[in-house]
Amino acid sequence: MLQISNLLLAAVSTTAANNSAVGMLGSFIAAAVLIVVPATAFLIFVSQKDSLDRVRR
């Protein structure tokens, strides 16, 4: 009986760990899409605009 419960616990822990890892990767991808990409685009836009303003003066 003890061996069967150990096998069940091992299977559940592996599944839980796998789901947790997938969730963590999903969070990293979502953060990149929602935060890093727009911030990068904004900084590039501002730096290009500032560069054009300095050239015109």
C-alpha positions in Angstrom: 0.0 0.0 0.0 2.9 2.4 0.8 4.4 1.9 -2.6 1.2 2.7 -4.4 0.7 5.9 -2.5 4.4 6.9 -3.2 3.8 6.3 -6.9 0.6 8.4 -6.9 2.3 11.2 -5.0 5.3 11.1 -7.4 2.9 11.3 -10.4 1.0 14.2 -8.9 4.1 16.1 -8.0 5.5 15.7 -11.5 2.3 17.0 -13.0 2.1 19.9 -10.6 5.8 20.8 -11.2 5.2 20.6 -15.0 2.1 22.8 -14.8 4.0 25.3 -12.6 6.9 25.5 -15.0 4.6 26.1 -17.9 2.7 28.8 -16.0 6.0 30.5 -15.1 7.1 30.5 -18.8 3.7 31.9 -19.8 4.1 34.6 -17.2 7.5 35.6 -18.6 6.2 35.7 -22.1 3.2 37.8 -21.1 5.4 40.2 -19.2 7.6 40.6 -22.2 4.7 41.3 -24.5 2.8 43.6 -22.1 5.7 45.5 -20.5 9.1 45.1 -22.3 8.0 45.4 -25.9 5.9 48.6 -25.4 8.6 50.2 -23.2 11.3 49.4 -25.7 9.2 50.9 -28.6 8.5 54.0 -26.6 12.1 54.5 -25.7 13.2 54.1 -29.3 10.5 56.5 -30.4 11.6 59.1 -27.8 15.3 58.7 -28.6 14.6 59.1 -32.4 12.5 62.2 -31.8 15.1 63.7 -29.5 17.8 63.0 -32.1 15.8 64.8 -34.8 15.2 67.8 -32.5 19.0 68.1 -31.8 19.8 67.9 -35.6 17.3 70.7 -36.4 18.7 73.1 -33.8 
